[in-house]
Amino acid sequence: MSRSVVGRTIVVIALAAGWIAGLSPLAWLSVSARGADTDLFALQQRVDRLEAITQRVEALSSIKRLQHAYGHYAELGLWHDFADLFADTGIGHYTQGALDREGIRSLFLKEVGGGRVGLADGRIYPHISMQPVVTLAADGQSAKGRWHIMAMLGGYERSASWSGGVYENEYVRENGVWKMKDVTYLPQYSGRYEDPGWTATRQAAPFHFDASRVGTPILDAPSSPRETTPPAVDTLGKRMTDLSARAQRLSDEIAVTNLQHAYGYYVDRQMWDDVADLFAADGTMEIGLQGVYVGRASIRRGLSSAGLAEGEVNDHVELQTIVTVLPDGRTARARGTDIGMTGPHGVGEAGRALWSQSIYENEFVKQDGIWKLRSMHVYPRFIVDAEKGWAKDAQPAPAPSREIPPDRPPTETYGIYPRFSIAPLHFDHPVTGRPPQYPEGTKPMPRATLTRPSSPPAVKTAGALASLLSATELSIERSKAYHASENLTTAYGYDIDQASNAKSPDILTLHQIVQPVIHVSANGKSAKIRARVFQMSGPSGGEGFWTSGIYEGASLDEGGTWKLSAMELHQIWSAPSRGGWARVTTSSRVPFHYKNPVSGRVPPLLLP
């Protein structure tokens, strides 16, 4: 039988089937044609929804980057970059009043910078944003965010003071770029360093969110209208290739953030083997002016051989982490703030407690699918005696060790507080895309050599398209779960503040929950959480206390809304606010929910 006869026979059978079904011949042929395209129509709608959700998850990441950049620019007196974070019609509500973008630029340039970009020697201005709760509007074009702010103000041989409160901010997406629309600062406390505690300001800080929105930072995107003509596989395939790369970038940002934050927890407990294991085999470590240790074995040698002594405090709080994954997808950089509260137990010089603040600019490499530290470069900004404070003390950066000499001398020489210096920023401006506008004479960080990744194979079949689509949907859901879990964790701290302060209005309680390490399950339906308590408390005008603790918690997805399923607090120490941690007499080990992210090493205590 010829092919033409076979074809006519099939058509006749099809028409007969249509007649039996009660359809006219033309209607049956139309149904048959549409049936062949049904899967592609459904795939297109899934791609449309995925694109909308991806853009919304990117928005959460961009807003956090925007706010963290705000803190980094303020600390260094980069007032042009600071002001350029605002939208054209953006407003900042500060103690001086409501200011537009140019008013903000003028105010900080004059009042803090003394008429110039940067800070004068002897001036200190850490302005740290932490504890975000970010929720996106339904259309994905605007958002609101709540943050704690902590500022350390003053100058050497002049004054030292604390100031802090809450930011309730609004953000807007203009021409595809996220910007600050409305920044409202609501002070909560202030105080001179020489005083025994803080004075509560008690300005009301209304919440932009309720419990239902905390666990749903992104509302589901509306369905797109159905197209009238079937899409082409190659067209959908190109869109999916782009979406897959964007989803991977979001996942990588989270993995690098987790790695950097995990580093801080290992340093706290002086788990030096685990710290060294985070590095690539040829990694480097440069802390201050101590020189460069090259290779994992040398890095381990350069770390102290002793473990944490009873009563010793070695807390390193990792804050304002900004991660940039480079286009090759195999390298990344991270900048952040490290607040150190350190000191051995004892009296006199041996028991001196220290405050320190450092900036890290680290590089990471992805090897066999695992992110590792390629180079760590820590720039100390100040080291001061915690009893005296930054108005009366300024310690030099440690020099290279004679007992454990580095492999190379320091790559840079610079002064730390009371001298002003800038650790160059690796990232361009989140709004303008321009390099940082440094004070004259500042040496910028060398720009990374951008290597484009090799082009992924083209998606040629509906089956391949469906497979890539499913994998990318899961990846985006897991990234969305990370942000929902962070929202829940940090909102928990704000709820404790509200309950404590309502119960005891004369007691200041700021239960700041920071430095999350969040691991989302493979199916994207649950997560495990480790976070730090960085708490300030005490009667207003009376003796204040710092409290350090660790939360090990969990969250899960209940019908599209994320909720906490566990939050177990392990208090590590509590001590008077001014240098009291030198007199801590106990320290405890807190179980980890995760193994070492690079080596797989099991920590001394691992949660089931």
C-alpha positions as CSV (number, residue, x, y, z in Angstrom):
1,M,0.0,0.0,0.0
2,S,1.4,3.4,-1.0
3,R,2.0,6.2,1.6
4,S,-0.7,8.3,0.0
5,V,-3.3,5.6,0.5
6,V,-2.2,5.1,4.1
7,G,-2.5,8.8,4.7
8,R,-6.0,8.9,3.2
9,T,-7.0,5.9,5.2
10,I,-5.9,7.6,8.5
11,V,-7.9,10.8,7.6
12,V,-11.0,8.7,6.9
13,I,-10.7,6.9,10.2
14,A,-10.2,10.2,12.0
15,L,-13.2,11.8,10.3
16,A,-15.3,8.7,11.2
17,A,-14.2,9.0,14.8
18,G,-15.2,12.6,14.8
19,W,-18.6,11.7,13.3
20,I,-19.1,9.1,16.1
21,A,-18.2,11.8,18.7
22,G,-20.8,14.1,17.2
23,L,-18.3,16.6,15.6
24,S,-18.3,17.9,12.1
25,P,-15.3,16.9,10.0
26,L,-13.9,20.5,10.1
27,A,-14.4,20.7,13.9
28,W,-12.6,17.3,14.4
29,L,-9.6,18.3,12.3
30,S,-9.4,21.6,14.4
31,V,-9.5,19.7,17.7
32,S,-6.8,17.3,16.4
33,A,-4.5,20.2,15.4
34,R,-5.0,21.9,18.8
35,G,-4.3,18.6,20.6
36,A,-0.9,18.4,19.1
37,D,-0.1,21.9,20.6
38,T,-1.7,21.4,24.0
39,D,1.6,20.5,25.8
40,L,3.4,23.5,24.3
41,F,0.6,25.9,25.3
42,A,0.9,24.5,28.9
43,L,4.6,24.7,28.9
44,Q,4.5,28.3,27.7
45,Q,2.2,29.3,30.6
46,R,4.6,27.6,33.1
47,V,7.5,29.4,31.5
48,D,5.6,32.7,31.8
49,R,4.9,32.1,35.5
50,L,8.4,31.0,36.2
51,E,9.8,34.2,34.6
52,A,7.5,36.3,36.9
53,I,8.5,34.4,40.0
54,T,12.2,34.5,39.1
55,Q,12.0,38.3,38.8
56,R,10.3,38.5,42.2
57,V,13.0,36.4,43.9
58,E,15.6,38.5,42.2
59,A,13.8,41.5,43.7
60,L,14.3,40.2,47.2
61,S,18.0,39.7,46.6
62,S,18.4,43.1,45.0
63,I,16.6,44.9,47.8
64,K,18.9,43.3,50.4
65,R,21.9,44.2,48.3
66,L,20.6,47.8,48.1
67,Q,20.2,48.2,51.9
68,H,23.6,46.5,52.7
69,A,25.3,48.8,50.2
70,Y,23.6,51.7,52.0
71,G,25.5,50.6,55.2
72,H,28.8,50.1,53.5
73,Y,28.7,53.5,51.7
74,A,27.6,55.3,54.9
75,E,30.5,53.8,56.9
76,L,33.1,55.0,54.5
77,G,31.6,58.4,53.8
78,L,30.9,57.6,50.1
79,W,28.1,60.2,50.1
80,H,27.6,60.4,46.4
81,D,27.1,56.7,46.1
82,F,25.0,56.8,49.3
83,A,22.6,59.4,47.8
84,D,22.4,57.7,44.4
85,L,20.7,54.7,46.0
86,F,17.5,56.8,46.1
87,A,14.9,57.1,43.4
88,D,14.4,60.4,41.6
89,T,11.5,61.2,43.9
90,G,12.9,59.3,46.9
91,I,12.7,60.7,50.4
92,G,14.8,60.0,53.5
93,H,13.1,60.7,56.9
94,Y,15.9,61.4,59.3
95,T,16.2,63.3,62.6
96,Q,16.9,66.5,60.5
97,G,13.6,66.1,58.7
98,A,12.3,64.8,55.3
99,L,15.0,65.2,52.6
100,D,15.1,64.5,48.9
101,R,18.1,62.8,47.2
102,E,20.0,66.1,46.8
103,G,19.2,67.1,50.3
104,I,20.5,63.8,51.6
105,R,23.7,64.2,49.6
106,S,24.2,67.7,51.0
107,L,23.4,66.8,54.6
108,F,25.8,63.9,54.9
109,L,28.5,65.5,52.8
110,K,28.5,68.6,55.1
111,E,27.6,67.3,58.5
112,V,29.4,63.9,58.6
113,G,32.0,64.3,55.8
114,G,33.0,67.9,56.7
115,G,32.5,68.9,53.1
116,R,34.3,66.1,51.4
117,V,33.9,62.4,50.4
118,G,35.3,60.0,53.0
119,L,35.9,60.6,56.7
120,A,38.5,62.6,58.5
121,D,41.2,60.7,60.5
122,G,39.9,59.9,64.0
123,R,36.3,59.7,62.9
124,I,34.2,56.5,63.2
125,Y,30.9,55.8,61.5
126,P,29.8,52.2,61.2
127,H,26.2,52.3,60.2
128,I,25.1,48.6,60.0
129,S,21.8,47.3,58.6
130,M,20.7,43.9,59.8
131,Q,17.7,41.7,60.5
132,P,15.7,42.2,57.3
133,V,12.0,41.4,56.8
134,V,11.2,42.2,53.2
135,T,7.8,41.8,51.5
136,L,7.1,42.4,47.8
137,A,3.9,44.0,46.5
138,A,1.6,41.8,44.4
139,D,2.7,43.4,41.1
140,G,6.4,42.9,41.9
141,Q,7.2,46.5,41.3
142,S,7.5,47.8,44.9
143,A,8.4,46.4,48.3
144,K,8.7,47.2,52.0
145,G,11.5,46.3,54.3
146,R,12.1,46.5,58.1
147,W,15.7,46.5,59.4
148,H,17.6,47.1,62.6
149,I,20.3,49.7,62.4
150,M,23.3,50.0,64.8
151,A,25.7,52.9,64.6
152,M,29.0,53.4,66.5
153,L,29.7,57.2,66.5
154,G,32.3,59.6,67.6
155,G,36.0,60.1,67.3
156,Y,39.4,59.4,68.8
157,E,40.2,61.5,71.9
158,R,36.8,63.2,71.5
159,S,33.7,61.1,72.1
160,A,32.2,57.7,71.7
161,S,28.5,56.9,71.6
162,W,25.9,54.3,70.4
163,S,22.8,55.0,68.4
164,G,20.3,52.7,66.8
165,G,16.8,51.9,65.9
166,V,14.6,50.6,63.1
167,Y,14.3,51.4,59.5
168,E,10.9,51.0,57.9
169,N,11.6,51.5,54.2
170,E,9.9,51.4,50.8
171,Y,11.6,50.4,47.6
172,V,10.5,50.8,44.0
173,R,11.6,49.3,40.7
174,E,12.2,52.0,38.1
175,N,13.4,51.2,34.6
176,G,14.2,47.7,35.7
177,V,16.4,48.8,38.7
178,W,15.5,48.7,42.4
179,K,15.9,52.0,44.3
180,M,15.1,53.4,47.7
181,K,11.7,55.2,47.6
182,D,11.2,56.1,51.2
183,V,13.6,55.6,54.1
184,T,12.2,56.2,57.6
185,Y,14.5,56.0,60.6
186,L,12.8,55.4,64.0
187,P,15.3,55.7,66.8
188,Q,15.1,53.2,69.7
189,Y,18.2,53.9,71.8
190,S,21.3,56.0,72.2
191,G,24.0,56.5,74.8
192,R,27.5,57.6,75.6
193,Y,30.1,54.8,75.7
194,E,31.3,55.7,79.1
195,D,27.7,55.3,80.5
196,P,26.9,51.8,81.8
197,G,24.1,51.2,79.3
198,W,21.7,52.8,76.8
199,T,18.8,55.2,77.0
200,A,15.7,54.0,75.3
201,T,14.1,56.5,72.9
202,R,10.9,54.6,72.5
203,Q,9.7,56.1,69.2
204,A,7.0,53.9,67.8
205,A,8.1,51.7,65.0
206,P,5.0,50.4,63.2
207,F,5.3,47.1,61.3
208,H,4.7,47.0,57.6
209,F,3.8,43.3,57.8
210,D,1.7,40.9,59.7
211,A,2.2,37.2,60.4
212,S,0.6,36.0,57.1
213,R,3.0,38.1,54.9
214,V,6.2,37.2,56.7
215,G,6.0,33.6,55.4
216,T,4.9,34.8,51.9
217,P,7.4,37.5,50.9
218,I,6.3,36.9,47.3
219,L,2.7,36.7,46.3
220,D,2.0,34.3,43.4
221,A,2.2,35.8,40.0
222,P,-1.0,36.0,38.0
223,S,-1.5,33.6,35.1
224,S,-0.7,35.0,31.7
225,P,-3.4,35.1,29.0
226,R,-3.3,32.1,26.7
227,E,-1.7,32.7,23.3
228,T,-3.8,32.1,20.2
229,T,-0.9,30.5,18.2
230,P,1.3,27.7,19.4
231,P,4.8,28.7,20.6
232,A,7.9,27.3,19.0
233,V,10.1,24.9,21.0
234,D,13.3,26.8,20.2
235,T,11.7,30.1,21.3
236,L,10.7,28.7,24.7
237,G,14.0,26.9,24.9
238,K,16.0,30.2,24.6
239,R,13.8,31.7,27.4
240,M,14.4,28.7,29.6
241,T,18.1,28.8,29.1
242,D,18.2,32.4,30.4
243,L,15.8,31.6,33.3
244,S,17.9,28.6,34.2
245,A,21.1,30.7,34.4
246,R,19.3,33.4,36.5
247,A,17.9,30.7,38.9
248,Q,21.4,29.2,39.2
249,R,22.9,32.7,40.0
250,L,20.3,33.1,42.9
251,S,21.1,29.7,44.2
252,D,24.9,30.4,44.1
253,E,24.4,33.7,45.9
254,I,22.7,31.8,48.8
255,A,25.4,29.1,48.8
256,V,28.2,31.6,49.1
257,T,26.3,33.6,51.8
258,N,25.8,30.4,53.8
259,L,29.5,29.6,53.4
260,Q,30.6,33.0,54.7
261,H,28.2,32.9,57.6
262,A,29.3,29.3,58.5
263,Y,32.9,30.6,58.6
264,G,31.9,33.0,61.4
265,Y,30.4,30.2,63.5
266,Y,33.5,28.1,63.2
267,V,35.7,31.0,64.2
268,D,33.5,31.6,67.2
269,R,34.3,28.2,68.6
270,Q,37.9,28.2,67.2
271,M,37.2,25.1,65.1
272,W,40.3,25.7,63.1
273,D,40.2,22.5,61.1
274,D,36.7,23.4,59.9
275,V,37.8,26.9,59.0
276,A,40.8,25.6,57.0
277,D,38.6,23.1,55.2
278,L,36.4,25.9,53.8
279,F,39.3,26.9,51.5
280,A,40.3,25.5,48.1
281,A,43.5,23.5,48.1
282,D,45.4,26.6,46.7
283,G,43.4,29.2,48.7
284,T,45.0,32.1,50.5
285,M,44.3,33.9,53.8
286,E,45.3,37.4,54.6
287,I,44.0,39.0,57.8
288,G,45.1,42.5,58.4
289,L,48.8,43.1,58.1
290,Q,49.8,39.6,59.2
291,G,50.8,38.5,55.8
292,V,49.5,35.8,53.4
293,Y,49.2,32.1,54.1
294,V,49.0,30.1,50.9
295,G,47.4,26.7,50.6
296,R,45.1,24.8,53.0
297,A,47.9,23.3,55.1
298,S,49.6,26.7,55.5
299,I,46.2,28.3,56.4
300,R,45.7,25.7,59.1
301,R,49.2,26.4,60.4
302,G,48.5,30.1,60.5
303,L,45.4,29.6,62.6
304,S,45.9,29.1,66.4
305,S,46.6,25.6,67.5
306,A,44.7,26.1,70.7
307,G,40.9,25.7,71.0
308,L,38.5,27.9,72.9
309,A,39.4,28.1,76.6
310,E,36.7,28.0,79.3
311,G,35.3,31.5,79.7
312,E,37.0,32.8,76.5
313,V,34.8,34.8,74.1
314,N,35.7,34.8,70.4
315,D,32.5,35.9,68.7
316,H,32.7,37.2,65.2
317,V,29.3,38.5,63.9
318,E,29.0,38.4,60.1
319,L,26.8,41.2,58.8
320,Q,25.9,43.1,55.6
321,T,27.1,40.3,53.3
322,I,26.9,41.3,49.6
323,V,27.7,38.5,47.2
324,T,28.4,38.9,43.5
325,V,28.5,35.8,41.3
326,L,30.6,36.5,38.2
327,P,29.3,35.7,34.7
328,D,31.3,32.5,34.4
329,G,29.3,31.1,37.3
330,R,32.4,29.6,38.8
331,T,33.8,32.5,40.8
332,A,32.2,34.9,43.2
333,R,33.1,37.7,45.5
334,A,31.7,38.8,48.9
335,R,32.0,41.8,51.0
336,G,30.7,42.1,54.6
337,T,31.2,43.4,58.1
338,D,32.7,41.4,60.9
339,I,32.0,42.6,64.4
340,G,34.4,41.0,66.9
341,M,33.8,40.6,70.7
342,T,36.8,38.8,71.9
343,G,38.9,38.3,75.0
344,P,40.3,35.6,77.3
345,H,38.8,35.0,80.7
346,G,40.9,36.6,83.5
347,V,41.9,39.9,85.0
348,G,44.3,42.7,84.0
349,E,46.0,42.7,80.7
350,A,45.5,39.0,80.2
351,G,41.8,39.4,80.5
352,R,41.3,42.5,78.3
353,A,38.2,42.4,76.2
354,L,38.3,43.9,72.7
355,W,35.8,45.3,70.3
356,S,36.9,45.1,66.7
357,Q,35.3,45.8,63.4
358,S,36.6,44.5,60.1
359,I,35.6,44.5,56.4
360,Y,36.2,41.4,54.4
361,E,36.5,41.2,50.7
362,N,36.7,37.5,49.8
363,E,36.8,35.5,46.6
364,F,35.2,32.1,46.1
365,V,35.5,29.4,43.5
366,K,33.1,26.6,42.5
367,Q,34.8,23.3,42.1
368,D,32.9,20.1,41.3
369,G,29.7,21.9,42.2
370,I,30.9,23.0,45.7
371,W,31.7,26.6,46.6
372,K,35.0,27.1,48.4
373,L,37.0,30.1,49.7
374,R,39.7,31.0,47.2
375,S,41.1,34.0,49.0
376,M,40.2,35.7,52.2
377,H,41.2,39.3,52.8
378,V,40.2,40.8,56.1
379,Y,40.7,44.6,56.6
380,P,40.5,45.6,60.3
381,R,38.9,49.0,60.6
382,F,39.3,49.4,64.4
383,I,40.4,47.4,67.4
384,V,39.7,49.0,70.8
385,D,39.8,48.0,74.5
386,A,36.1,47.3,75.3
387,E,36.5,48.9,78.7
388,K,37.8,52.2,77.3
389,G,35.9,52.5,74.0
390,W,36.9,54.1,70.7
391,A,37.3,57.6,72.2
392,K,40.1,56.5,74.5
393,D,41.8,53.6,72.8
394,A,43.0,52.5,69.3
395,Q,45.0,49.3,68.9
396,P,47.3,48.8,65.9
397,A,46.7,46.0,63.4
398,P,48.7,42.8,64.3
399,A,52.0,42.4,62.5
400,P,53.2,39.1,60.9
401,S,53.7,36.4,63.4
402,R,57.3,35.4,64.3
403,E,56.2,32.0,65.7
404,I,54.1,31.1,62.6
405,P,55.5,33.3,59.8
406,P,53.3,33.8,56.7
407,D,54.3,32.5,53.2
408,R,54.2,36.1,51.8
409,P,54.3,39.6,53.1
410,P,51.1,41.6,53.3
411,T,49.8,42.6,49.8
412,E,48.8,46.1,51.1
413,T,49.9,48.5,53.8
414,Y,47.4,50.9,55.4
415,G,46.6,52.4,58.7
416,I,43.6,51.5,60.9
417,Y,41.6,53.6,63.3
418,P,42.3,56.4,64.2
419,R,43.6,56.6,60.7
420,F,40.9,56.6,58.0
421,S,41.3,54.1,55.1
422,I,39.1,52.4,52.6
423,A,39.0,48.7,51.9
424,P,38.0,48.9,48.2
425,L,34.6,47.6,47.2
426,H,34.4,44.8,44.6
427,F,30.9,45.7,43.4
428,D,29.6,48.5,41.3
429,H,26.8,50.7,42.4
430,P,23.4,48.8,42.6
431,V,21.5,51.6,41.0
432,T,23.9,53.5,38.6
433,G,26.1,50.5,37.7
434,R,29.2,52.8,38.1
435,P,32.3,52.0,40.1
436,P,32.5,53.5,43.6
437,Q,33.1,57.3,43.8
438,Y,36.1,57.2,46.2
439,P,38.0,60.1,47.8
440,E,40.9,61.3,45.7
441,G,43.9,59.1,46.1
442,T,42.0,55.9,46.9
443,K,43.3,52.9,45.0
444,P,40.3,51.0,43.6
445,M,40.0,47.2,43.6
446,P,41.2,45.7,40.3
447,R,38.2,44.8,38.2
448,A,37.6,41.1,37.8
449,T,38.3,39.6,34.4
450,L,34.9,38.6,33.1
451,T,34.8,35.3,31.4
452,R,31.6,34.3,29.7
453,P,30.4,30.8,30.4
454,S,30.2,28.4,27.5
455,S,26.8,28.4,25.8
456,P,24.6,25.6,27.1
457,P,23.2,23.1,24.5
458,A,20.1,24.3,22.7
459,V,16.8,23.0,23.9
460,K,15.4,21.2,20.8
461,T,12.5,19.0,22.0
462,A,9.4,19.5,24.2
463,G,10.7,16.8,26.5
464,A,14.0,18.5,27.1
465,L,12.1,21.8,27.6
466,A,9.8,20.2,30.2
467,S,12.8,18.6,32.0
468,L,14.7,21.9,32.2
469,L,11.6,23.8,33.2
470,S,10.9,21.4,36.2
471,A,14.4,21.6,37.4
472,T,14.4,25.5,37.3
473,E,11.0,25.7,38.9
474,L,12.4,23.7,41.9
475,S,15.5,25.8,42.0
476,I,13.5,29.0,42.2
477,E,11.2,27.6,44.8
478,R,14.2,26.7,47.0
479,S,15.6,30.2,46.7
480,K,12.2,31.7,47.5
481,A,12.1,29.3,50.5
482,Y,15.4,30.7,51.7
483,H,14.1,34.3,51.8
484,A,10.8,33.2,53.4
485,S,12.8,31.4,56.1
486,E,15.0,34.4,56.8
487,N,11.9,36.6,57.1
488,L,10.4,34.2,59.6
489,T,13.6,34.0,61.7
490,T,14.2,37.8,61.8
491,A,10.5,38.6,62.4
492,Y,10.6,36.3,65.4
493,G,13.2,38.7,66.9
494,Y,11.0,41.7,66.3
495,D,8.1,39.9,68.0
496,I,10.2,39.2,71.1
497,D,11.2,42.9,71.2
498,Q,7.5,44.0,71.0
499,A,6.4,41.5,73.6
500,S,9.3,42.3,76.0
501,N,9.0,46.0,75.7
502,A,5.2,46.0,76.1
503,K,5.6,43.9,79.3
504,S,8.4,46.1,80.7
505,P,8.4,49.5,79.0
506,D,11.3,50.7,81.1
507,I,13.5,47.8,79.9
508,L,15.2,48.0,76.5
509,T,15.3,44.7,74.7
510,L,16.6,44.3,71.2
511,H,16.6,40.6,70.3
512,Q,18.6,41.0,67.1
513,I,18.7,37.8,65.1
514,V,21.4,37.9,62.4
515,Q,23.9,35.8,60.3
516,P,21.5,33.1,59.1
517,V,22.8,29.8,57.6
518,I,19.7,28.3,56.0
519,H,19.6,25.0,54.2
520,V,16.5,24.3,52.2
521,S,15.5,20.7,51.6
522,A,16.0,19.1,48.2
523,N,12.2,19.2,47.6
524,G,12.0,22.9,48.6
525,K,9.3,22.1,51.3
526,S,11.3,22.5,54.5
527,A,14.5,24.2,55.8
528,K,16.9,24.1,58.7
529,I,18.2,27.4,60.2
530,R,21.1,28.5,62.3
531,A,21.1,32.1,63.4
532,R,22.9,34.3,65.9
533,V,21.3,36.3,68.8
534,F,23.1,39.7,69.1
535,Q,21.1,41.1,71.9
536,M,21.2,44.4,73.7
537,S,19.1,44.8,76.9
538,G,18.8,46.6,80.2
539,P,16.9,49.3,82.0
540,S,16.8,52.6,80.2
541,G,19.6,54.6,81.7
542,G,20.8,51.7,83.9
543,E,23.4,49.0,83.4
544,G,23.1,47.4,79.9
545,F,23.9,43.9,78.9
546,W,25.1,42.1,75.8
547,T,23.8,38.6,75.3
548,S,25.1,36.1,72.8
549,G,23.2,33.0,71.7
550,I,22.5,30.7,68.8
551,Y,19.2,29.6,67.4
552,E,18.8,26.2,65.7
553,G,15.5,26.2,64.1
554,A,13.4,24.9,61.2
555,S,10.7,26.0,58.9
556,L,8.2,24.4,56.5
557,D,5.8,25.2,53.7
558,E,2.2,24.8,54.8
559,G,-0.1,25.3,51.8
560,G,2.1,28.0,50.2
561,T,2.8,29.9,53.4
562,W,6.1,29.3,55.2
563,K,6.0,28.9,59.0
564,L,8.5,28.2,61.7
565,S,8.3,24.6,63.0
566,A,11.1,24.9,65.6
567,M,13.2,27.7,67.3
568,E,15.5,26.4,70.0
569,L,17.7,29.1,71.7
570,H,21.1,28.2,73.2
571,Q,22.4,31.1,75.3
572,I,26.1,31.3,75.1
573,W,27.0,34.2,77.5
574,S,25.6,37.4,79.0
575,A,27.7,40.2,80.4
576,P,27.7,43.9,81.1
577,S,27.7,46.1,78.1
578,R,31.1,47.8,78.5
579,G,33.7,45.1,78.2
580,G,31.9,42.6,80.5
581,W,32.6,39.5,78.3
582,A,36.2,39.3,79.8
583,R,34.5,38.1,82.9
584,V,32.4,35.4,81.4
585,T,32.9,32.2,83.3
586,T,31.1,29.6,81.1
587,S,30.9,28.8,77.4
588,S,28.8,26.1,75.7
589,R,28.9,24.3,72.5
590,V,25.8,24.5,70.3
591,P,24.9,21.6,68.0
592,F,25.1,22.3,64.3
593,H,22.3,21.2,61.9
594,Y,24.8,20.8,59.1
595,K,28.2,19.3,58.3
596,N,31.1,21.3,57.0
597,P,29.8,22.6,53.6
598,V,33.1,21.9,51.8
599,S,34.8,18.9,53.5
600,G,31.7,17.2,54.9
601,R,33.4,17.0,58.3
602,V,31.0,16.2,61.1
603,P,31.1,18.8,63.9
604,P,31.5,17.8,67.5
605,L,27.8,18.0,67.9
606,L,25.4,17.3,65.0
607,L,21.6,17.6,65.3
608,P,19.7,14.6,64.1
